[in-house]
Amino acid sequence: MTSFSTDWLSLRESADHRSRNPVLQEQVLRYLEKISNLKNGPIHIVDLGSGTGSNLRALAPLIHHNQNWTLIDYDPLLLTAAREKICIWADYITDKAHNKDHDNDVTRPVTLVKNNYEITVQFLQKDLASNLQSKLFESADLITAAAFFDLIALDWLVQFCSVLKTSIYTVLTYNGEETWLPSDPRDTEILEAFHHHQGSDKGFGNALGPLAFKTMEQLLKKEGFHVETGSSPWILNPNDASLIQELAAGTAKAVVETHLVSHEIAKQWGEQRSKSQHCEIGHDDLFAIYKKNSI
């Protein structure tokens, strides 16, 4: 499975958090409030491809209830970074055993307090590409993921949707729409090549890329889910200069790897786009409730 650097994930976190669709997010929070009224214990959320825990840091403070989170990622370095970032983000740590001697133990849970609510976080190292286990989701009240499903192959997604019987909230799935300003005659050629790269194997087989969101929506409806969607584009401006620069460089590098555009054109485009004052990168969010479990 494709891994991402902690630097890239940190750089995009602010844009990710502000871009989440607010209407859909409010629906999720109302759903979780209903869940909390029906159970005595904490809400249990499982986050797929959790990276450094950005999804938790975005959503957990908005949930007015104690929580258990299970962060699943196949990269132990990202899970270690997630532990470190979450402990810094917390108001305080209630896990008395938390100390530097245990920092390398990525499987040990940590318990913390944020906004007066207790959150226990478990870190699970697992390659979902080769080991999709539905039992991982059985105790969860909600499955979450961020910028994950556009990396997935069709066969894996079909299997995932067929075994899923838990509500799911996935954000920031890339939809293939991009607008860079000012316009450049090379934009169309670059974007087509980038989409080709997005369809390459990210560890699950040939990825759906920009086709993932609509495919997932259709599959979940077929499996009996009530599905709501909402747009969540990155809208980047001069305050996001570092992210724009990294995005342009990463796009140019990916395009070169396809051999569909010359190295020189991709390089020139990347250098020009790194100076852009504005760009919009299309994403979509999805919240799906399994009808048999509707509340």
N, C-alpha and C positions, 0 to 999 in steps of 0.2 A: 504494500500500500504506500502511496505517495506520502512523504512527510514534509512538514513546513518548518522553517527556522523560527525560533522564538522571537528573533528580531522582526521578522515579517508579521507574525501574529500580534506582537505588541504594537507595531506601527499601524495596523488596520483596526485595532480595537475601538478607538474612539469613533471612527466612521461607522463601524459595525453597530455600535450601541445606539447612535443617534438615527440610524437608517431603518431600524426595525419598524414595521408597520404598526402605528399606535392603536388603530382600531382593532386589529387582530390580537395584539398583545393584551388589550383590555378584555377581550373575550376569553382569553386564556386565564387571566387573573380571576375573572368571575367564575369560571369553571372550577378552578382550584379552591376558591372560597367555598363553593358548594361541596366539594370533596372534603374539605377540612371540617365542615359541619356534620359530616356523616361518619367520621372516624375519630378515635381518641388519640391515636399516635400521630407522628409527623407525616407530612406529605413526602412521598418517595418519587424522586425524579431521576431518570437515567439519561445521561447525555452521551450521544454517540460521536466518536471522533472529536473528543473534547479539547484536544490541544492543550493550551495553558489555562483552561477554565474560564474563558471569556464569557461563554454563555451563562454560566453560573453567576458571574459577577454582574451581568446585565439583568437577569431575571430574579434572582433570589431576594434582593432588597425590596422588591415590589410585592412579595408574597408575605402576608401578615399571618404567618403561622410557622411553627417549627418545621424543619425540613431535613430529610436525608437525601443526599445526592450521591449517585454512582457515576463517576467519570470514567469513560472507556476510551482508551487510545492504545495503539500498538507500540507507540514510541515511548520508551521509559524516560528519555530525556525531557519530553514534553510533559509527562506526568510529574516528574520532579520539579519542573518549572511551575506547573500548576499548583503544586503544594506550596511552593515558596510564595508565589503571587497571592494565593488565597489567604495565606497566613498574614501577609502584610496588609491585605485589604480588610481583614476582619477587624472589628472593634477590639476584640481580645480573644485569646485562645483559652478555652476551658479545659482542654485536654492537658492534664498536668504532666503527662509523660512526653509531651511535645518538647523536644530539645534537639540540639544540633547533632547529638549522637545518633538520632534516628533519621536524619535528613535523606540518607540513601535508600531507605526502605519505602519504595513507592507504593507498596501494598498496604501500608498501615494507615487506617483512617485517622482523621483529625476532626475534632469537635471545636466549634468556635461560636461566637455570638456576633451577629450583625443586626443593627437596629432593634435590639432587645429580643431577637428571636434566635433560638439555638439551631445551628446547622451542623450536621455531621456529614463529612465528605469522605467517601471511599474512592480509592484509585485502583482501577482494574486494567491491567495490561493484557490486551487481547487483540488478535488480528481478526477483525470481523469478516475480512474477505475470505478467509479459509475456515472460519469457525463461527458461523451464524447460529446462535443457540437461542431459541425462543424463550427458554426458561429464564434468561437474563432479564426479560421484560415482564414476567408474570406478576411480580410483586409491585411493579411500578404503577403509580397513578398517572404518570405522564412520561412520554419519551420526548427528548429534545435533541436537536442537532442544529449546527450553524455552519453554513458554507460547506456542506458535506455531500449532499445527494447528487450534485453535478459531477462528482468523481466516480459515481457508481455505474456499473454495467447493467444492462437490461435484465439479464438472467438473475442477478443478485437481487435487484429491486423487485422483480416478480415474486421471488421466494420470500423476501422480507415482508412485502405487503400481504402475502397469503398466510403467513404465520402470526401477523400482528393482530392482537386483540386488545390493544391499549391505545388510548388517545395519544396523538403525536403532534408536536409543535416544532416545525422546522423553519428556520429563518435564513435569509441571505443566500438562496439558491440562485446561481448565475443564470440569467435568461438569454444572454447573447446580445442584448441591446447596449450599444455604446455610442456616446456623443462626445466628441472632443472639440474644443474651440480654441482658436479659430479652425475652421474646416481645412482639410488637407486632401488633395486629390488621391493620395495614397491610402487614405483611411479604409476604403472599401476592400482593397486588396489585402491590407494588413489584417483586417477583421476576419475575412474569409479564411485566411491562413491560420489565424489564432483559433478559430472555431474548429478547424481540422485538428489542431494540436489538442484542444480540449477533449476531443473524441478518442485520444490515445489511451493506452492502458495505464491507469493510476493505481493498479494493484488489484482491481476487481475484474479485470477484463476491459475491453474497449468501453470507455466511459460514455455516458449519455450526453454529458456536457450541457449545452443549452436546451436539449430536448428533455432533460430530466424532470423538470418541474411539471410540465403538462402530462408527461407519462405517469408520474407518481400520482397526480391528481386523479387521472382516469382509473388507475389500478386500485386506489383506495376506495373510490366510489363503487367500483365493481365488487369490492370485498365487503360492502355494507357500511362504509363510513360516511358520516355527514361531514362534508369538506367545505371549509371557508378559506379564501385566499386574499392576499393583499400585496400591493407593490412595496418594495423596500429598496429603492435605488440608492447607491452612493452618489451624492451630489458634492463634488469636491471643488474647492476654490483655493485662492492663494494661501489660506491658513493651513491647507493640507499639502503644501509644497513637497514635503519629504515623501508622502504617500504617492503623490502624482509621479514623482521622479522614479520611485521604485516600481510603480505599476508600469510606467512606460518602458523601463529597462527590462522588466520581466516579460512583458508582451513581446518586445523586440527579440529577446533571447528565444522565446518559445517559437516565434515565427521562423527564425533562422533554422531551427531544428526540423521544421517541416520540409525544407528545401523547395517550398512553393514560391518563395520570394527571395530575391538575391540578398546576400549578406549586406551589401552596400545600401540597398533600399531600406532594409530593416534597421540598419544602424542609423541612417539619416533620419528615419521616422522616429526612432527611439530618442535620439538626441533632441529633435525638434519638440516632441511631445513632452519631454521632461521639463520643458519651460512653459507648458500650457498653464493658463490661468483658471481653466474650468474644464471639468469633464464629468460625465454622468455614466455610471456603470449600472446596468439593469440587474436587479435581483427581485425575487418574489418570496413571500412568506406563506406558510400553509399551516392551518390548524384543523385536524381531523379527529372527530369523535366517533368511536365505534357505536353504532346505533343500539346494539343490545345492552351497552353500558351507559346509555344516555341518562343524564340526571336533570 
